[in-house]
Amino acid sequence: MSAVTLSSIEPDLIQAIIDRAFEEDLGDRGDITSSYTIPAGKQCKAVIVSREDGVVSGLEIAQRVFLSMDPTLRVLLHKKDGDRIQKNDALLTVEGDAHAVLSAERTALNLLGRMTAISSATAKFAALVSHTKARISCTRKTTPGLRALEKYAVHMGGGRNHRFGLYDAVLIKDNHIAVAGGIRAAVQSAIDKNVHGVVIEVEVDTLGQLDQILDMNIDIVLLDNMPPAQLVKAIEMVDGKFLTEASGGINEDTLVDVAQTGVDIISLGWITHSVPWFDVGLDIDILDQ
């Protein structure tokens, strides 16, 4: 389960995300408001500004949005992804054709705001548990089509990336166990068929289930919806045989208590599926011609 970095994301995937965003925003007529109101060739300078404190991610994506709209635009980044930012910080400056800048504005802000929201929330939660060994991790509960960017944002916030998809790690959950005919049967089958040598993780709901797999060759056990006292017992049972992950019903109020049990990983779907919007805005100046 390697970290998702910008260089690890296929450029064609990023471009496809941008193109799809343009398609839904511009349709087959383009930005008719700008076309109707702005004289052709009018030049402008615009600055994307943070409206709150956080940890930024998505700046190079926003830059690519503007350049995809018009490659003659001049885009300067004032921060880099992973930087801590404050309210009113200038993040990016773009200069050139005003029609192009305004046509790309919302797509750039949408992606930057979404990604910065995720990195900021991840950084906040990581700071709360920094006195423990627990790492904050994302899940597959991501926005369809935006998983690569959202997992990258988690990484920029100091979080750990869980498996990217169904193809790069095994995570045996309750439904797999039910269909396979039991937890040991499911786990042994995965071990026997693991020709790709990927990580094998198993979800357990009870200490009884955990006891059944302690002698099996897995990498991580996911301790699902266990209160802190039960987590402590589970971690004692594991005794370092494999990594432990806590998940399910964990929020800001319970996060520290869970981390202090000694668990290795805390996975939070919230940081990608329910994180509040991070406010960024674009301020514009008209250039003399």
C-alpha positions as CSV (number, residue, x, y, z in Angstrom):
1,M,0.0,0.0,0.0
2,S,2.3,2.7,-1.3
3,A,1.7,6.4,-0.8
4,V,-0.1,8.2,-3.6
5,T,2.1,11.0,-4.9
6,L,1.5,13.4,-7.8
7,S,4.2,11.6,-9.8
8,S,2.5,8.2,-9.2
9,I,-0.8,9.4,-10.8
10,E,-1.0,8.9,-14.5
11,P,-1.0,12.3,-16.3
12,D,-3.7,11.1,-18.6
13,L,-5.9,10.4,-15.5
14,I,-5.5,13.9,-14.2
15,Q,-6.2,15.3,-17.7
16,A,-9.3,13.2,-18.0
17,I,-10.6,14.6,-14.6
18,I,-10.0,18.1,-15.9
19,D,-11.6,17.5,-19.3
20,R,-14.7,15.9,-17.7
21,A,-15.0,18.9,-15.3
22,F,-14.7,21.3,-18.3
23,E,-17.3,19.3,-20.2
24,E,-19.9,19.5,-17.5
25,D,-19.2,23.2,-16.9
26,L,-18.8,24.5,-20.4
27,G,-21.0,22.2,-22.4
28,D,-21.0,22.8,-26.2
29,R,-21.4,26.6,-25.9
30,G,-18.5,27.5,-23.5
31,D,-18.6,30.3,-20.9
32,I,-21.4,32.4,-22.5
33,T,-21.3,34.9,-19.6
34,S,-17.7,35.8,-20.2
35,S,-18.3,35.7,-24.0
36,Y,-21.2,38.1,-23.7
37,T,-19.5,40.6,-21.3
38,I,-15.7,40.6,-21.8
39,P,-14.1,42.1,-24.9
40,A,-12.0,39.7,-26.8
41,G,-8.3,39.9,-25.8
42,K,-8.9,41.6,-22.5
43,Q,-6.1,40.7,-20.1
44,C,-6.3,40.2,-16.3
45,K,-4.3,39.1,-13.3
46,A,-6.0,36.9,-10.7
47,V,-4.8,35.5,-7.4
48,I,-6.3,32.4,-5.6
49,V,-6.4,33.2,-1.9
50,S,-7.0,31.0,1.1
51,R,-10.0,32.1,3.2
52,E,-9.0,30.0,6.2
53,D,-6.1,28.2,7.8
54,G,-5.1,24.7,6.7
55,V,-2.7,22.5,4.7
56,V,-2.9,23.0,1.0
57,S,-3.0,20.4,-1.7
58,G,-4.0,20.5,-5.3
59,L,-2.0,23.6,-6.4
60,E,-0.3,21.8,-9.3
61,I,-3.7,20.5,-10.3
62,A,-5.2,24.0,-10.3
63,Q,-2.2,25.2,-12.4
64,R,-2.9,22.4,-14.9
65,V,-6.6,23.4,-15.1
66,F,-5.7,26.9,-16.2
67,L,-3.1,25.8,-18.7
68,S,-5.5,23.2,-20.1
69,M,-7.9,26.0,-20.7
70,D,-5.3,28.2,-22.3
71,P,-1.6,27.2,-22.5
72,T,-0.6,30.8,-23.0
73,L,-1.7,31.7,-19.4
74,R,1.1,32.4,-17.0
75,V,0.7,30.6,-13.7
76,L,2.9,31.1,-10.6
77,L,2.6,29.0,-7.5
78,H,3.2,30.8,-4.2
79,K,3.0,27.7,-2.1
80,K,3.6,24.0,-2.6
81,D,1.4,21.0,-1.7
82,G,1.7,20.1,1.9
83,D,2.5,23.6,3.1
84,R,0.6,25.0,6.1
85,I,-1.3,28.1,5.0
86,Q,-3.2,30.9,6.7
87,K,-6.2,32.9,6.0
88,N,-5.6,35.5,3.2
89,D,-2.4,33.7,2.0
90,A,-1.9,34.0,-1.8
91,L,-1.6,30.5,-3.2
92,L,-1.5,30.9,-7.0
93,T,-1.3,33.8,-9.5
94,V,-2.6,33.5,-13.0
95,E,-2.2,36.1,-15.7
96,G,-3.4,36.4,-19.3
97,D,-6.6,36.2,-21.3
98,A,-9.5,37.2,-18.9
99,H,-12.0,35.0,-20.7
100,A,-9.8,31.9,-20.3
101,V,-9.1,32.7,-16.6
102,L,-12.8,33.1,-15.7
103,S,-13.8,30.0,-17.7
104,A,-11.3,27.9,-15.8
105,E,-11.9,29.5,-12.4
106,R,-14.6,27.3,-10.9
107,T,-12.9,24.0,-12.0
108,A,-9.6,25.1,-10.4
109,L,-11.3,26.3,-7.2
110,N,-13.5,23.1,-6.9
111,L,-10.5,20.8,-7.2
112,L,-8.2,22.9,-5.0
113,G,-10.9,23.4,-2.4
114,R,-11.8,19.7,-2.2
115,M,-8.2,18.5,-2.0
116,T,-7.2,21.1,0.5
117,A,-10.2,20.3,2.7
118,I,-9.0,16.6,2.8
119,S,-5.3,17.5,3.5
120,S,-6.3,20.0,6.2
121,A,-8.6,17.5,8.0
122,T,-6.0,14.8,7.7
123,A,-3.3,17.1,9.2
124,K,-5.6,18.1,12.0
125,F,-6.3,14.5,13.0
126,A,-2.7,13.4,12.6
127,A,-1.7,16.2,15.0
128,L,-4.2,15.0,17.5
129,V,-2.6,11.6,17.7
130,S,1.0,12.6,17.1
131,H,1.9,11.6,20.7
132,T,1.0,8.0,19.8
133,K,2.3,5.6,17.1
134,A,-1.1,5.6,15.3
135,R,-1.2,6.7,11.7
136,I,-4.3,8.3,10.2
137,S,-5.4,6.4,7.0
138,C,-8.0,6.9,4.3
139,T,-10.4,4.3,2.9
140,R,-12.0,3.5,-0.4
141,K,-15.0,5.8,0.5
142,T,-14.0,8.4,-2.1
143,T,-15.7,10.5,-4.7
144,P,-16.2,8.4,-7.8
145,G,-13.6,9.5,-10.4
146,L,-11.5,11.6,-7.9
147,R,-9.9,8.8,-5.8
148,A,-6.4,9.4,-7.0
149,L,-6.6,13.1,-6.2
150,E,-8.3,12.6,-2.8
151,K,-5.8,9.9,-1.7
152,Y,-3.0,12.2,-2.8
153,A,-4.5,14.9,-0.6
154,V,-4.5,12.5,2.4
155,H,-0.8,11.9,1.8
156,M,-0.1,15.6,1.6
157,G,-1.9,16.0,5.0
158,G,0.5,13.5,6.6
159,G,-1.9,10.6,6.4
160,R,-1.4,7.0,5.3
161,N,-2.9,5.7,2.1
162,H,-4.9,2.5,2.4
163,R,-5.3,0.2,-0.7
164,F,-6.1,2.2,-3.8
165,G,-8.7,-0.2,-5.1
166,L,-9.9,-3.8,-5.1
167,Y,-6.9,-4.9,-7.2
168,D,-3.9,-4.0,-5.1
169,A,-4.5,-5.5,-1.7
170,V,-6.8,-8.1,-0.1
171,L,-9.2,-6.9,2.6
172,I,-11.4,-9.8,3.8
173,K,-14.6,-8.3,5.3
174,D,-17.7,-9.8,6.9
175,N,-19.5,-10.4,3.6
176,H,-16.5,-12.4,2.2
177,I,-16.4,-14.4,5.4
178,A,-20.1,-15.2,5.2
179,V,-19.9,-16.4,1.6
180,A,-16.6,-18.3,2.1
181,G,-18.1,-20.3,5.0
182,G,-16.0,-18.9,7.9
183,I,-13.1,-16.7,8.7
184,R,-10.4,-19.3,8.6
185,A,-11.6,-20.6,5.2
186,A,-11.7,-17.2,3.7
187,V,-8.2,-16.3,5.0
188,Q,-6.6,-19.5,4.0
189,S,-8.0,-19.3,0.5
190,A,-6.6,-15.8,0.2
191,I,-3.2,-16.9,1.4
192,D,-3.1,-19.9,-1.0
193,K,-4.1,-17.7,-4.0
194,N,-2.0,-14.7,-3.3
195,V,0.2,-15.0,-6.4
196,H,0.7,-11.3,-6.6
197,G,2.2,-11.1,-3.1
198,V,-0.1,-8.3,-2.0
199,V,-0.9,-7.3,1.6
200,I,-3.6,-9.4,3.2
201,E,-5.8,-7.7,5.8
202,V,-8.7,-9.3,7.7
203,E,-11.6,-7.6,9.4
204,V,-12.8,-8.9,12.7
205,D,-15.7,-7.8,14.8
206,T,-15.0,-9.9,17.9
207,L,-12.1,-11.1,20.0
208,G,-13.4,-14.7,19.2
209,Q,-12.9,-14.0,15.5
210,L,-9.4,-12.6,16.2
211,D,-8.4,-15.6,18.1
212,Q,-9.2,-17.8,15.1
213,I,-6.6,-16.1,12.9
214,L,-3.7,-15.4,15.3
215,D,-1.7,-18.3,13.8
216,M,-2.3,-17.3,10.2
217,N,0.1,-15.5,7.8
218,I,-1.6,-12.2,7.4
219,D,-0.3,-8.6,7.4
220,I,-2.9,-6.5,9.1
221,V,-6.0,-7.1,11.2
222,L,-8.8,-4.6,11.1
223,L,-10.5,-4.3,14.4
224,D,-14.0,-3.1,13.5
225,N,-16.2,-1.0,15.7
226,M,-14.4,-2.0,18.9
227,P,-14.4,0.4,21.9
228,P,-11.0,1.3,23.4
229,A,-11.1,-1.3,26.2
230,Q,-11.8,-4.1,23.6
231,L,-9.1,-2.7,21.3
232,V,-6.5,-2.9,24.2
233,K,-7.4,-6.6,24.6
234,A,-7.2,-7.2,20.9
235,I,-3.8,-5.6,20.6
236,E,-2.5,-7.7,23.5
237,M,-3.7,-10.8,21.8
238,V,-2.0,-9.9,18.5
239,D,1.2,-9.2,20.4
240,G,3.0,-7.7,17.4
241,K,2.3,-10.7,15.0
242,F,0.8,-8.2,12.5
243,L,-0.3,-4.6,12.3
244,T,-3.5,-3.5,13.9
245,E,-6.0,-1.1,12.4
246,A,-9.0,0.4,14.1
247,S,-12.0,1.5,12.1
248,G,-15.7,2.2,12.4
249,G,-17.5,4.9,14.3
250,I,-14.3,6.9,15.1
251,N,-14.7,10.7,15.2
252,E,-12.8,13.7,16.6
253,D,-14.2,13.1,20.1
254,T,-13.0,9.4,20.3
255,L,-9.9,9.6,18.1
256,V,-7.4,10.2,20.8
257,D,-8.8,7.4,23.1
258,V,-8.5,5.0,20.2
259,A,-5.0,6.0,19.3
260,Q,-3.8,5.6,22.9
261,T,-4.8,1.9,22.9
262,G,-1.6,1.3,20.9
263,V,-3.2,0.6,17.6
264,D,-1.0,1.1,14.5
265,I,-3.5,2.5,12.0
266,I,-6.8,4.4,12.4
267,S,-8.8,4.5,9.2
268,L,-11.4,7.2,8.7
269,G,-13.7,7.3,5.8
270,W,-14.9,10.8,7.0
271,I,-11.7,12.5,5.7
272,T,-12.7,11.8,2.1
273,H,-16.5,11.3,2.1
274,S,-17.7,14.0,4.5
275,V,-15.0,16.6,5.0
276,P,-16.3,20.2,4.9
277,W,-15.4,22.4,2.0
278,F,-12.2,24.4,2.3
279,D,-12.8,28.0,1.3
280,V,-10.5,29.4,-1.5
281,G,-11.4,32.3,-3.7
282,L,-10.1,34.0,-6.8
283,D,-9.5,37.8,-6.7
284,I,-9.1,39.5,-10.1
285,D,-7.5,42.7,-11.4
286,I,-7.8,44.1,-14.9
287,L,-4.5,44.8,-16.6
288,D,-4.0,47.9,-18.7
289,Q,-3.5,47.3,-22.4
